[in-house]
């Protein structure tokens, strides 16, 4: 499989397709018609409003001389990333234990606790109350917290580290 797949994992195939068409100086509507597809379908895929399907991916790959299965592989990895994102949103600490002022610069409902663990852990250990720290320890576990904390001699949360 194309080595680019590892770099592009999680990217919608439409983003790659748009870049590829631009690089080749092809208009998406004209390209769509040249492979027997509706321009609206191609536009929806390019803008991420529609998923890639196998018959279309094969026609695109043939026309652009891409490796067979490349676009569908991107679609599968994109679908996996979406599913992980949904799971991460549902897998979160008890946010009722956090003061609204702790995350004053963002909405706590929009925080992806899996993806932004380093930010969350450092923020809570730097500015959190005992109950907020306890909740973060319960949620992430001691090992994860110790690996993510930015520990220096002058850490503002050095006192809270002793709780681990």
N, C-alpha and C positions, 0 to 999 in steps of 0.2 A: 504494500500500500504506500502511497505517496507520503514522504516524510513530512509534508506540510500538515497532514492530519493532526499530528501531535501539537502543533502550534495553534491550529484553528479549532481544536476541540471546544465545544460549547458555543461556537459561533453559528448563527443561522446560515444555511447554505445560500440564502438570497444575498447576504452581505458579500460572500465570496463571489457569487455570480455577478453582482453589480460591479465589483472591482475588476473582475476578469473582462467583462464587456467594455468597461471604460478603458482598460489597458489596451484592448484590441480595437478601440475606436468604433465600437458597434452600438447602434441604438437598440434599446431593449425591445421596442415594438417591432422593428424590422427583423430583429433576430428571432423573436417569437414566431412571426409569420413564416420565416424561412424554415423553421422546424415543425410547422403545422400546429402551432399553439396560439391561443388568443392572447393578444397583447395585455389584456386586463389580468389574465392569469399570471403572466410573467411579472407584471408590475406588483401584484399581490405577494408573490414569492420574494421578489427583490426587497420589498419593504417589510418583510417578516409577518405579513398578515395571513399568510397561507403556508402550509408545509409543503415540502418537496415530496413528490410521489415517484415511484420507481419507473413507470414508463417515460415520464417527462425527463427524469434525471438521465436515463439512458440516451435519449435524443440529444439533450444538451451536451452530455459528455462526448458523444460521437461528433457532434458539430464543432465542439471546441477542442477536440483531441485531448480530452482529459482521461485519466485512468477510470475504467469502468468501476462503478460503485463508490467513487469518491464523494459525490454529492449526497448520496443516501447515507454514507458513513457520517458526513457532517450533520445530516438531519437527525440521525440516531443519537449522536453525541449531544446535539442541541436539546433533544427531548429528554435525555438523561439529566442534563444540567437544569432544565426546567423542573423536573421531578425532584431533584435534590433541593432546589430552591424552595419548592412547596413544603418539603419535609422540614427544612431548616426553619421556615416561618412558624410551623407548628411546634417545633422543638425549641422551646425558649424557657428561660427562667420565669418564676412567678413575678411578673412586672408590677403587680400590686404592692410589692415590697419596696419598690424604688420611688424615691421622691421625684416629682416632675422636674425639679431644679438640677438633679444630677446629670441629666442629658438635656440641658437647656438649649443646646445648639442644634438639636435634631428631634424629630418625633420618635419616641421610643417604639412606637408601633412599626416604624420603618426599618428598625435595626435588624440586620441579619446576624443573629448571635453566633452562628457557626463561622460565617465569613469574616466578621469583624471582632473576633474573640480578643485579639490583642488590645484593640481600642477599648472595648468594654472592660476587660480585666484591669487595665491600667487606670481607666477613669474611676472605677469603683474603689480600687485600692488607694487611689490618690485622694478622692473626695467623698467617698461613701461612708455611711454610718455602719455601726456594727451589724445591724440586721441586713443591710445591703451586701456587705462583705460576706456574711454567712450564706446568703442566697447564691452569690457568685461561686463560693467554694462548693456548695452543694451541687450547683449546676455543672460547672466545668471540672471539678475535682482538683486535688492538690497538684498532681503532676502537670496538668495542662497550665495551671496558673503559674507555677514556678518556671515553666518554659516560656511563657509569654510576658512576664513582668520585666519591665526595664529597670533592673536593679542596679543602683549605683550607691556609693557611700552616702550621698546626700539625697537619697530618694525621699520625697515628701511622704511616702507611705511605708517607710522602713519599719515603723512601729507595728503596722498591720501585718507585715510579713511574718512576725513572730507567731501569729495565730495559725499559721500553716503548720 
